[in-house]
């Protein structure tokens, strides 16, 4: 569960509150419709799709709803997975969804299945996510990484020299023997609109939880401050970017 906390920039003492903190945020900042549109032409009927670090299953369920595939969602937060199960049942796709509670790295290490398409949305940086996902994807299959990329044209880009830009990201992928099919940098206006809604909800949850748990008030307010800072960066020098990658042959 500490990995789950890190993925949302929360401290370990807030782990018991994560479900309450993110109540009402089903997609946890992801964009299910955009991702499904990007992958729709890259997975066959009846294919197997993996969503690693699936959260509440918003992307995974949308994939199952719109494409004729089987989906496996993996996350370390059991409460998030409970919501994913409810969502898949409500939308009539539970028979094609499987939910696994596990640390994503441990799952990846022990998994012997190779999927037609694998995804990691907003957990690890491209440099870590790409080699992990390629091990889980069949040769010729596709994997998808959603990560922040440096916008080198932004005036503040110099502060983040170690963050990959488009060129560095492509080099990371090609060094693995794979090929970038598509790279989509999410428009600033779309990010700003989504972030405003998320921050409003988070501020409301933080206020309520801080009142109910005064001993955690400082951690909760610090969490909200980090979320606001990250939101500013994502409409500045860092931009959410979706990488769609064709896996090459085994070496």
Protein Blocks (a to p, Z undefined) as FASTA:
>chain_A
ZZmmmmnopafklmmmmmmmmgoilnnopafklmmmmmmmmccehiacddehklnommmm
mmmmmpccddddddfblklmmmmmmmmmmnopmmmpccddddfklmmmmpcbdcfbdcde
hiagfklmmmmmmmmpcehiacddddddddfkbmklmmmmmbccfklmmmmmmmnopacf
bdcdddfklmmmmmmmmmmmmmmmmmmmmmmmmmlmmmmmmmmmmmmmmmmmmmmmbccd
dddddddddZZ
